Amino acid sequence: MKPEQPSPATPAKQLRTRLLLILGGLLAGLLVAEIALKISGQPRFYEPHTSPPQFMFGEHIDFNTIGYLNKPSSSIRFQYDGDPRGYFGPQNEVSHLTNAIGFRGRPFPFDLDPQGNEILIPKRDQAIRLAFLGDSFTFGEGVHDQDTFAQVTAASLQKRWPDRIVEAANYGVGGYNTVQSFHVLQRWAMKTDPDAVILGFVLNDAEPPIFTPDPVSGRPLRRQLAVEQGRFGTRPPGRLPGTGPPDRLWYRSNITQLVWKFRVQRQQTDGMVAHYRSLYTDTNPSWKTNRAALLAIVETCQQDQIPCYVVLFPELYELNENYPFKDVHEHIKKTLAGTHATFIDLFPLLTGKQAADLWVHPTDHHPNNEVHALVGKTLAERLARDLPQNGAVKEREK
């Protein structure tokens, strides 16, 4: 008697078997991915750097024009959560040294006498004075004093011209817009007989001042940034307090944390792009005001026959053919067309580089020391061509 043959599987049973195999494969893959993420410690959520008192307000500072300065005669110390690039100090810190006036760097063309009065340091015969204006990019947030592009420019020129004394005066202050930089130029820089003026321009320099007077007390109030107002979407991990996903069971998985991180960063990026693009419209009053200040900086330099350079930093994001602000760069370039200014767009210099490799830290997207080095050397090469080749600065007409 022949043994009974097993009945062939029905199509429905075959489908269930395939689905179970697929599901099992997916679960196994997710398990492997979860284990790999846990072993590698990903995704990592960094805490923001420490924020010590950084700015100074006072009666001697016109709040309606300059607003504020860096805290004078200080070591403004930022401590970061980790040191991914191996650049910071032993406690993951960077100290920003300021002089008696409230700008970065020592020595400086200005100082205070024993009575606290501001005095101008006479320019030495062999000196070449460079005045650097701008915001935190010029100030050099997150980089050591000697690594700011202002100091790199001066050091590079000093090697070219050993018989001269190249001085870099860094007038950069975090949060400044172009209007404030113009008033700093008038209030301090022009009094020092500079041989060149360099404005570090960043796309957010078209925004209003970050401090406004309280209508009741008159005390400075910090304006909420777009990211804090929700205009950039959900707060991104690692940029503001409360980093990381919500404390829910669903987010105990490293995979779901990674998905959350990508989603929130995408929202943040889309909001940032929309916000910065909206700044550079002819109907935006803040851009009108800052554009007028930009042209006033150039005109002020032209009146004294001082070379003026406007150095445009790109946003450190998608530094490739997909960079979303190419037309904004072109708009700024056209604004300066036909003026006395030399326009230097840094986007070509940084094209093709990974933006995250150029950040100070995952929580601080200011340009790091590598960017400052590139910018400083590029500026030095341009200045060496523009200023007399023998290192002597021509006498300007009196």
Secondary structure, 3 states (H helix, E strand, C coil): CCCCCCCCCCHHHHHHHHHHHHHHHHHHHHHHHHHHHHHHCCCCCCCCCCCCCCEECCCCCCCCCCCCEECCCCEEEEECCCCCCCCCCCCCEEEEEECCCCCECCCCCEEECCCCCEEECCCCCCEEEEEEECCHHHHCCCCCHHHCHHHHHHHHHHHHCCCCEEEEEECCCCCCCHHHHHHHHHHCHHHHCCCEEEEEECHHHHCCCCEEECCCCCCEEECCCCCCCCCCCCCCCCCCCCCCCCCCHHHHCHHHHHHHHHHHHHHHHHHHHHHHHHHCCCCCHHHHHHHHHHHHHHHHHHHCCCCEEEEECCCCCCCCCCCCCHHHHHHHHHHHCCCCCEEEECHHHHCCCCHHHHEEECCEEEECHHHHHHHHHHHHHHHHHHCCCCCCCCCCCC
